[in-house]
Amino acid sequence: MPYNTAASETNSDVKLANVDIDLSETDVIDSVVSETIGAAVYIEGELYNNEYATISVTTKNNGEKSSEGHIIVAFPNNEEILSMEGSGDSVELYPGGSSIEGKDGIEIDSSEYPFVGLVKSGWETGKNETLNLKIKPNKGSDEVVFLVRAALKNDATGNYERYPSISDDVDQQGWYVYKKSIGISGYPDLIIEDISWEPENPHENENVTFKVTLTNVGLASSGNCNVKCYLNGNEISFIPVSGLEAGSTTFFTFNWISTNSGSMDLKVVVDSEDQFFEFNEENNEEERIFKVISSTTSSSSGSSSSSSSGGTGGSPEPASNVEVKELAQQFISNGNHAKFVFTKNATSIAYIEFDPKKTAGKTTTIVETLKEKSTLVTELPSGKVYENTNIWVGNEGTASPDNIENAVVGFKVEKTWIKLNDVDSSSVKLWKFDDGNWVELSTSQTGEDDDYVYYEADTPGFSTFSIMALYPEEDPESTYRALANSVEDQDSEVVSEASGEKESDVTGSATRENNSGSLKKVLLPVFMLAAVILAGYLISRKRN
């Protein structure tokens, strides 16, 4: 059994496994200086990912004293050599690319891979010499491969006795070697390899598209996990990511609209909920800083750019009241029909379209689904609200009646909502807040599928809207007007009867006139009160 020298350093408390590699020759000749060469490799029970292996190679001189001996360990896969030490006179590293000499004595200008050589002068009989190396596995590799050979000088002949003397493998210098390997098992290890965004210098109220690149640098497949993205400490994106094979890369994108200018701190966290064990749990976060340019600063930079573009516009709605946004961009030019389609289906608005009267250039349309009614209105029209929404086209005035015509809004309503609220689909209408008042828009049903009913509404422009269903009862104001008119009609009949009497019957006429006035005074409040009660009852039913 060859002599084993334990590794001088390990990287954990795991008990080392002693793996002996028998390099002894058969048919040993008495005249050789060294008849046995032994190598012992020490590794942990399992080698994981970026851990290192400690390799220890020992050679024993079983012959007479040798003036010089060598131990050579090479790494054909170019593993990184972290440290080296030996019991001989010197230990030297020859990196890949070094000038070395081949077996035939020809100079090799550039070696293919690194190797370490130990030199021992005056190698005594029965003496062991050991070379210890600490090696880091290559990224993504499943084994560490190393080549071992040794030589002692036979001073009687002047030749070197080399071991192995014959083998199936040779190193880059042409000498026979023992080829050995250490298998590597491992855990997954997800890292955020890159974060980028477009545009690189976003402006206030402009859509920003972020791209996050993930890589599994571990040695095993990862499980499914979630990635969370935070901006100035607030979560803005939550993305599920499927498992990644070892060494593979994936990416995802998400959009965000900058409602404020200034410096922004973006932080991305992978496997945010610790859904599986990783080799390194400390490399799951990455941060980037970028700056959003104020729209005021942007607009003051020159009038030429503002006059040639419809712009990105903006929203006066507070961000705290916006549940979700979606954007679409088009080039608006006079005479060409413009249509903005919202393909992400983030809101109930499917598209808007209109005919431009003027060229506005590249224009962004923003659709906002609101958490409550818009802060720009005091109250909503009576009805069952499906969704309150804002639509902003370009800069202020881009979509005014002076600049566009034939504008429509395409939207959809979930069938489950219609059913749960016992609503007639034909009663769904789009309302627009215009000049301080709610205006019901002409709305028509355009189609349906298994999940939605689709509608289209004509609109004079774009601002704050409400999608709602009206109840089948009469409008309270109409009921009130009808009752009031009924009272007036009855009162008129009394007056007409009075005017039909003889003029000479002054007393009777005056009496009837007085009776008519009395009747008017009595009946009018009664009908007015009835109208108010009925109107209140209808409004109460609608709200419930």
Steps between C-alpha positions, in 0.01 A plus 500: 500500500648836404565752771227762538562854618180672610400829341612798701180695448134422445199719439245355737457280803395208283717196562742443216485184298836334445511388139816307415620475144746211464771604256740216583681323221490128443817302422724735696872467409754496786727757335243779478523780749126525568288194477171644629320824438182560696241772472223572746217741420308660783159646429187570700226241502333714232643793313246775432500781247766756583665302776850380444666161494828429678719259307798337670751294297772306685805324355732269696862413408536127556837490334831665565545869560422716196664834430176638359135410480179654360123479550286654224122557518327655196142620439385450137165672565673817622361494854611786721787416738427686822806395701792255494759373744739208520764333711771534237746782433266694275148497357436697183186581301518499120183681381336424171696679227841445662806400300582138581706215359344197340609137540703519183685806630324739265392830659124554528442873478154494655374224725137393463417475868659563842705259706687506829845350550672401824881464501693316771880479511670223693198278526588248770422131491161422656412869508152625401448830319152651466341767282173657630274705274174685553290511181184689415265320258411669175163673488236252392741206493403164646855382575857606572750315275871476585803318354774361730855387426828474692871453424815427705849519357702178496841641581669175393377537141418871489150417372165573662272222616151624408165384626291397335735357245209421271138612501198568282534872567773758441529864600579800280875431534456148366567307825282214618268597787237363732169674416266544796186702571284617789128508439305810599139514609325821583209727576334759278617857538293775337653841447376821338748533218380828356237774531435746218225743399375699202505787449834536674409851621122492557289810542222559747172327398685291241470124474818315603566137399729307733684181404635267769736213410527197731764226489534174690873484579452193716542135416138387530164611361310759698135477594227744402524827687379858512689817418401827665602845381499802729532869415601725787384226735157450338419176317423571133523154344446136601606240244492118524803332341517135391787278612837552331742228398855530633693754294191630319377859472159662464360852507173682550374853445249724674372855450478795736395862458705766674252730673772691683841628400827449687730214599344152507631195687402176327551175692434153355473193727504147354348210696354765728308243705782242539311234308808276462849465643787665313873460533533872572202679651685832521508584128125520430469878497622766260445876501527772237463876520356705214361850461163615368516838326235757587249568223538872575871476431429298187248744357727799559788342309367629166179578320589310184468158662172578674338628184579186303361243739172425671710407801458254779250716680425442863227430749363743760366198691694434825701179477345380827163469324633311195470122520665419165618679185558402142656698217493491122688712246417608146609765252214745448483672164227699331287289265608163644266315734660452841437193715663419836465133598573389859637152445593416859131494605592667828178707504149475357586740218589298190568786258429860411495647151430827324567703186764770556446847361862593565835324508622442857790259441587211729238495775448295813156412632462405865208300638455491878272271698409681821459360851215741578323771302735749342617782725415731210123450554278569799254214450403224259179469297238265644558138405698183574867586434713237328818703466614860530774587254701785352620528142769757422619551141834678453547846643215724604293592197630223275158330495277806531197530267698758302768241422312171462163366387309170483654381827388169653592291801495121488458328836393172656307386806531164672199274464540383859449857618191541285356177636585560866349848492187388312571756230361508147804516271319751278481744793879534522606847390813710493471838674742790451565784742487814286505865615391412852219265397460129427390427144367162392673397176336314215604141575442186296574134563746371237546136599570249776698189582500255791637757743412850381238716332659758269379856444586810303405856593520825305675779690574867431840466671694327774516563874326330793253218427279259691375166370168429667166328463178700534206354683180428301286743704421849375736785563404675832515845344265391220257361756517824693433706186208278398333538840553874503349533151201296612433747778526795263264334250234442763533855619457628144176305459353672804598840364349418159170405657497826688560706185206335329234652735296815425680823569193637680525224759774687679433349837494144366808564289689643791393209714618247243818699454557491872420127505742445212775688681427307816506173310832597343645582838383170644576260213839633392682426828337156512622402153840658560542297819394182322753566223784550746411181692483295180827644372671421828368144492629442145845642579520284813420186301765580238771558754416178680 
